[in-house]
Amino acid sequence: MSTHPNQNPMKNFDPSGLLYGLNFGECYGAAAAQYWANKHVDTGNFFYAIPGLFASAWTPKTSNATFGVLVGAMGGVGVANSAGNFSTWMRNPILYEVGQKTVSTAIYQGVAAMPVAARANAIIQKMGWFGVIFNLFGSWSKTWNTGATPGAALGLVAFGAGTSVTPQSGNCECE
């Protein structure tokens, strides 16, 4: 991207999009970081460095790591919030995840008082494995609003750790 160093970065075009092949504006971050750095140097005003700091986290070389750190942090919060359930989850992770699944009110009324593993078995008996895995009619907002299960939280941490160390080539048209 060839722009004047003091040009407003939001007027620049992001041609490449390097976050796993998707265009999420990494070149805007690179241009914005340079813009705010130049403003800081030109004026000596420290407050211009603050938006530059945030912009520098979303450049072609840092976007995957930033994304990984944010996902990993979300998983870390989930791990902390579900720590009390880890011993139950460790006994049978798959049944725990199924037992925490949001199902219809009619099914849930019959299994609500059961322990998690027994609830999972009852849900599987009523819905079958296919219905449990591909239940597209459940109330997903209820499931997501209760927070991550231990398995989902650990999965987010692992995904975040894996993506935050992905090497970046940095070869894009915006550098």
N, C-alpha and C positions, 0 to 999 in steps of 0.2 A: 504494500500500500504506500503510495507516495503522496504524502501530505506535508504541509508546512508544520513544523514542530509545535507551533502555537495555535494551530487550527483547532476549532472545537471538535473533539473526538466523536461526538454523536453524529456528525455529518459524514463520517467515513463509512465505507462499505466493507462488510466482512465477507470476503469471497470464499474462505476455505472451510471454516467450522471444523475444529479438530477434536471436539469431545466425542470420541468413539465414532467419528464420521458424521456427526450431527452438527448443525450450525447453531451454536448457542452464543455467538457473539464474542469469541475469544479475541478477535482482532480489535474490537472496541476496547477491551480491557488493556491491551498493549498500548493502543493510542492514547487512552485516557490516562494511564500511568505516566506516559511521557509528557502529556499535556500538563498534568498537575505537578510533575517534577520541574518542568520548565517554569511554571508560575511560581513555585517555591524559590527556585534559584533567582529568577528575575526580581522578585519582590522582597525576598528574605523573610516572608511571612510563613511561620511554621505551620499554620493552619491549612495551607495548601498541600502539605504533605499527608494529611489525614485521608482525603479522598484518593490520593495516589496510592496509599497503602492498601486500601480496599480494592482499587482497580488492579493492582499488581497481582492479586490472588486469582485473577481471571484472564490470563494471557495464554497464548498457544502452548507455552512450556509449563504452565502451572495449573491449567483448568482441570486436568484429570486428577491431579493430586488434591486440589481444593475440593472437587466433587467427592473423592474418596474419603477425605477427612470429615466432610459434612455427613456423609452416610454412616461412616464409622462412629461418629459422635452420636448420631441418632440411635444407632444400635447400642452404644454404651449406656445411654439413658434407659433404653429398654431393658438391658441387662440389670441395671441397678433397680429399676422398678419391679422386675419380675424375680428378683433374687430369692424371695421367699418360696417360690414355686420350683426352684431348680431340683430339689431332691425328688419331688414327685415326677417332674419331667424326665429325670435321669433313669427312672425305673422303666419307662416305656415312652420314649419321645414321640413315636408315631401316634399311639393312642392318646397321649396328652394333647397333641395338636388337634386331632379329630374331636376330642372331647371338649375343646374350647371353641370349636367351630360354631358360628351362628347358624341356627336352623330355624325352621318355622315354629311359631308359637305352639302349634298342635303337637309337634314332636317334642319340643323342649319341656312342656308341662309334664310329660311322662318320665323324663330323665333328669330333671333339674336337681333332685335331692341325691342323686347317685354320686359316688366318687368319680373322678375324672375318667379313669380307665374303663370302669363299668359303663359310664355314660357314653364313651366312645363306642364300645361294643354294641350298645343298644341303638345308637345312631346308625352304625354300619348295618345292623340287622334291619332297621326300618328303611334306610335309603339305599343300601348296597354301596360297594366301593366306588362304582362309577358315579352314583349320585352324590357321594361325599366329596369326591375330587372335583367333579364338574357341576356343582350346585350353583347355577348362575342366577337362581331366583332367591337366594338367601339375602338377608339384610346385611350387606357388607359394611355399611356405615356403623352398625352396632359393633361388629367385630373390630374394626379399625379404631373406633373410639375408646375401646377398653385398653388399648396399649398392646405392645408386642408380647407374644408368648416367649418363653425362654429360647425356643428354637429359632423363631424369627429374629429375635434380638441378636443371637449369636451369628446367624446368617448375615445380618447387616454389618456386624463388626468384621466378619471375615471378608465380605465383599468390599467394604471400605478399605481394609488393610491391603487387599489385593490390588485395588485400583489406584491407591495412593502411591504405589511404588512402580507404576507402569512407566517405562522410559519414554521420553518425549523426543521426537526428532526435531521439532521446532522449524521444520521446513514448510513455511507457508508464505503466501503472497503478502502478508501483512507485516513481515519483519524487515 
